[in-house]
Amino acid sequence: MYVSHELGRIGENIIADYITKLGYKVVERNFECNQGEIDIIAKDNKEYVFVEVKTRTNSDYGEPVDSVNKIKQKHLKRTIEYYIYINKLEEETIRMDIIEIYIADKNYVYHIKNVF
């Protein structure tokens, strides 16, 4: 049995490897500020991708993406806006992805691009 924090880190490591194999360049991990946290910030060609990783071992409490509710979306948007501001990325193309991962005998990844 995993502790949720440990499970989250395992999922983020797997997803960092996953997106690297897709050709993304991981720019930063676990960016935190008063507004919230972004799990992974990467570049896909010339586009900045802000990735929210949702890790589960089962769907007993719903699908992982369901936990990205309106309140979580608001925090993510504010965190992204702050990151853009402090890094002077206003002219850059950006998108927000959610990547679900189920940790089991065989890991299952579902990548939802450009969620908002």
C-alpha positions in Angstrom: 0.0 0.0 0.0 1.3 3.4 -0.9 1.1 6.7 1.0 -0.6 9.2 -1.2 2.5 11.6 -1.3 4.7 8.7 -2.2 2.3 7.5 -4.9 2.2 10.9 -6.4 5.9 11.2 -6.6 6.1 7.7 -8.3 3.5 8.8 -10.8 5.2 12.1 -11.5 8.5 10.3 -12.1 6.9 7.8 -14.5 5.1 10.7 -16.4 8.4 12.7 -16.6 10.0 9.7 -18.3 6.8 9.2 -20.5 6.8 12.8 -21.8 10.6 12.8 -22.3 10.2 9.7 -24.6 7.5 11.6 -26.5 10.1 14.3 -27.2 9.2 16.8 -24.6 11.9 18.6 -22.6 11.2 18.8 -18.9 11.9 22.4 -17.8 10.9 22.3 -14.2 9.2 20.0 -11.7 7.0 20.8 -8.7 6.9 24.6 -9.2 5.3 26.1 -6.1 4.0 29.5 -5.3 1.3 31.0 -3.1 -1.3 30.3 -5.9 -0.6 26.6 -6.1 1.7 24.0 -7.6 2.4 22.7 -11.1 3.7 19.1 -11.2 5.7 19.3 -14.5 6.5 22.2 -16.8 7.8 21.0 -20.2 8.4 22.1 -23.7 6.8 20.3 -26.7 8.6 21.8 -29.6 8.1 25.6 -29.0 5.0 25.2 -26.8 5.2 25.3 -23.0 3.1 22.5 -21.5 1.9 22.7 -17.9 1.2 19.1 -16.7 -1.0 18.1 -13.8 -0.3 14.4 -13.0 -3.0 12.4 -11.3 -1.9 9.1 -9.9 -4.2 6.3 -8.6 -4.0 2.6 -7.9 -7.8 2.1 -8.7 -10.9 4.1 -9.5 -12.7 3.5 -6.2 -13.0 7.3 -5.7 -13.7 8.1 -9.4 -11.4 8.8 -12.3 -8.2 10.8 -11.6 -9.2 13.6 -13.9 -12.4 14.2 -11.8 -10.2 15.5 -8.9 -9.3 18.5 -11.1 -12.5 20.3 -10.1 -13.3 24.0 -10.6 -11.4 25.0 -7.5 -8.3 23.0 -8.6 -8.6 24.5 -12.1 -8.7 28.0 -10.6 -5.5 27.4 -8.6 -3.8 25.8 -11.6 -4.7 28.8 -13.9 -3.4 31.3 -11.3 -0.1 29.3 -10.8 0.4 29.2 -14.6 -0.3 32.9 -14.9 2.3 33.6 -12.2 4.9 31.3 -13.8 4.4 33.0 -17.1 4.7 36.4 -15.5 7.9 35.7 -13.5 9.6 34.0 -16.5 8.4 36.6 -19.1 6.7 34.0 -21.2 3.7 36.2 -22.3 4.6 35.8 -26.0 5.0 32.0 -25.8 2.4 29.4 -26.8 1.2 27.4 -23.8 -1.2 24.6 -23.0 -2.4 22.7 -19.9 -2.4 18.9 -20.0 -3.7 16.4 -17.4 -2.1 13.0 -17.4 -3.7 10.2 -15.5 -1.7 7.2 -14.4 -2.9 4.0 -12.7 -0.2 2.2 -10.9 -0.9 -1.5 -11.0 0.6 -4.7 -12.4 0.8 -2.8 -15.7 0.8 0.9 -15.6 -1.9 2.7 -17.6 -1.4 6.3 -18.8 -4.1 8.5 -20.3 -2.9 11.9 -21.6 -5.5 14.6 -22.0 -4.0 17.5 -24.0 -5.1 21.2 -23.9 -7.7 20.9 -21.1 -8.2 24.6 -20.7 
